Amino acid sequence: MVSPAMEAERWKQVDELLQSALQVPFEQRDEFLQACAGDAGLEQEVRSLLASDQSAEDFLQGVAIKDAAQMIAFTETQSSSNARTCKPC
Protein backbone atom coordinates (compact mmCIF):
# COMPACT_ATOMS: atom_id res chain seq x y z
CA MET A 1 0.00 0.00 0.00
CA VAL A 2 1.20 3.52 -0.83
CA SER A 3 1.42 5.98 2.05
CA PRO A 4 -0.63 9.21 1.82
CA ALA A 5 2.59 11.27 1.83
CA MET A 6 3.96 9.24 -1.09
CA GLU A 7 0.65 9.56 -2.93
CA ALA A 8 0.66 13.34 -2.41
CA GLU A 9 4.23 13.56 -3.69
CA ARG A 10 3.31 11.53 -6.75
CA TRP A 11 0.39 13.83 -7.59
CA LYS A 12 2.68 16.82 -7.11
CA GLN A 13 5.01 15.32 -9.74
CA VAL A 14 2.06 14.67 -12.06
CA ASP A 15 0.81 18.23 -11.63
CA GLU A 16 4.23 19.80 -12.20
CA LEU A 17 4.84 17.78 -15.35
CA LEU A 18 1.29 18.44 -16.59
CA GLN A 19 1.63 22.20 -16.08
CA SER A 20 4.98 22.19 -17.90
CA ALA A 21 3.58 20.09 -20.75
CA LEU A 22 0.64 22.48 -21.18
CA GLN A 23 3.15 25.27 -21.85
CA VAL A 24 4.74 23.29 -24.69
CA PRO A 25 3.19 23.59 -28.17
CA PHE A 26 0.92 20.62 -28.93
CA GLU A 27 3.18 19.36 -31.74
CA GLN A 28 6.17 19.16 -29.39
CA ARG A 29 4.54 17.49 -26.37
CA ASP A 30 5.43 13.90 -27.28
CA GLU A 31 9.10 14.77 -27.49
CA PHE A 32 8.88 16.84 -24.31
CA LEU A 33 7.24 14.03 -22.33
CA GLN A 34 9.69 11.41 -23.59
CA ALA A 35 12.61 13.60 -22.54
CA CYS A 36 11.21 14.75 -19.18
CA ALA A 37 9.25 11.89 -17.71
CA GLY A 38 11.67 8.98 -17.46
CA ASP A 39 8.94 7.21 -15.46
CA ALA A 40 6.44 5.27 -17.59
CA GLY A 41 3.64 5.54 -15.01
CA LEU A 42 4.14 9.27 -14.59
CA GLU A 43 4.28 9.81 -18.34
CA GLN A 44 1.12 7.73 -18.86
CA GLU A 45 -0.81 9.68 -16.20
CA VAL A 46 0.22 13.03 -17.68
CA ARG A 47 -0.65 11.88 -21.20
CA SER A 48 -4.08 10.80 -19.96
CA LEU A 49 -4.69 14.19 -18.34
CA LEU A 50 -3.49 15.99 -21.48
CA ALA A 51 -5.91 13.94 -23.58
CA SER A 52 -8.78 14.84 -21.23
CA ASP A 53 -7.80 18.50 -21.43
CA GLN A 54 -7.77 18.34 -25.24
CA SER A 55 -11.16 16.61 -25.32
CA ALA A 56 -12.67 19.31 -23.13
CA GLU A 57 -11.11 22.01 -25.30
CA ASP A 58 -12.42 20.37 -28.47
CA PHE A 59 -15.89 20.21 -26.94
CA LEU A 60 -15.83 23.86 -25.95
CA GLN A 61 -14.59 24.91 -29.37
CA GLY A 62 -17.07 22.74 -31.23
CA VAL A 63 -20.40 21.67 -29.87
CA ALA A 64 -20.70 24.11 -26.99
CA ILE A 65 -19.97 27.18 -29.12
CA LYS A 66 -22.32 25.99 -31.87
CA ASP A 67 -25.10 25.39 -29.33
CA ALA A 68 -24.53 28.78 -27.71
CA ALA A 69 -24.65 30.52 -31.11
CA GLN A 70 -27.91 28.77 -31.95
CA MET A 71 -29.39 29.73 -28.60
CA ILE A 72 -28.39 33.38 -29.05
CA ALA A 73 -29.82 33.43 -32.58
CA PHE A 74 -33.08 31.91 -31.34
CA THR A 75 -33.33 34.43 -28.49
CA GLU A 76 -32.69 37.34 -30.84
CA THR A 77 -35.31 36.02 -33.27
CA GLN A 78 -37.84 35.71 -30.47
CA SER A 79 -37.01 39.22 -29.22
CA SER A 80 -37.50 40.88 -32.59
CA SER A 81 -40.63 38.81 -33.24
CA ASN A 82 -42.12 39.95 -29.93
CA ALA A 83 -41.21 43.56 -30.63
CA ARG A 84 -43.16 43.49 -33.89
CA THR A 85 -46.27 41.82 -32.45
CA CYS A 86 -46.59 43.84 -29.25
CA LYS A 87 -48.76 46.92 -29.53
CA PRO A 88 -48.39 49.84 -27.18
CA CYS A 89 -51.11 50.21 -24.58
C-alpha positions in Angstrom: 0.0 0.0 0.0 1.2 3.5 -0.8 1.4 6.0 2.1 -0.6 9.2 1.8 2.6 11.3 1.8 4.0 9.2 -1.1 0.6 9.6 -2.9 0.7 13.3 -2.4 4.2 13.6 -3.7 3.3 11.5 -6.8 0.4 13.8 -7.6 2.7 16.8 -7.1 5.0 15.3 -9.7 2.1 14.7 -12.1 0.8 18.2 -11.6 4.2 19.8 -12.2 4.8 17.8 -15.4 1.3 18.4 -16.6 1.6 22.2 -16.1 5.0 22.2 -17.9 3.6 20.1 -20.8 0.6 22.5 -21.2 3.2 25.3 -21.9 4.7 23.3 -24.7 3.2 23.6 -28.2 0.9 20.6 -28.9 3.2 19.4 -31.7 6.2 19.2 -29.4 4.5 17.5 -26.4 5.4 13.9 -27.3 9.1 14.8 -27.5 8.9 16.8 -24.3 7.2 14.0 -22.3 9.7 11.4 -23.6 12.6 13.6 -22.5 11.2 14.8 -19.2 9.3 11.9 -17.7 11.7 9.0 -17.5 8.9 7.2 -15.5 6.4 5.3 -17.6 3.6 5.5 -15.0 4.1 9.3 -14.6 4.3 9.8 -18.3 1.1 7.7 -18.9 -0.8 9.7 -16.2 0.2 13.0 -17.7 -0.6 11.9 -21.2 -4.1 10.8 -20.0 -4.7 14.2 -18.3 -3.5 16.0 -21.5 -5.9 13.9 -23.6 -8.8 14.8 -21.2 -7.8 18.5 -21.4 -7.8 18.3 -25.2 -11.2 16.6 -25.3 -12.7 19.3 -23.1 -11.1 22.0 -25.3 -12.4 20.4 -28.5 -15.9 20.2 -26.9 -15.8 23.9 -26.0 -14.6 24.9 -29.4 -17.1 22.7 -31.2 -20.4 21.7 -29.9 -20.7 24.1 -27.0 -20.0 27.2 -29.1 -22.3 26.0 -31.9 -25.1 25.4 -29.3 -24.5 28.8 -27.7 -24.7 30.5 -31.1 -27.9 28.8 -32.0 -29.4 29.7 -28.6 -28.4 33.4 -29.0 -29.8 33.4 -32.6 -33.1 31.9 -31.3 -33.3 34.4 -28.5 -32.7 37.3 -30.8 -35.3 36.0 -33.3 -37.8 35.7 -30.5 -37.0 39.2 -29.2 -37.5 40.9 -32.6 -40.6 38.8 -33.2 -42.1 39.9 -29.9 -41.2 43.6 -30.6 -43.2 43.5 -33.9 -46.3 41.8 -32.5 -46.6 43.8 -29.3 -48.8 46.9 -29.5 -48.4 49.8 -27.2 -51.1 50.2 -24.6 
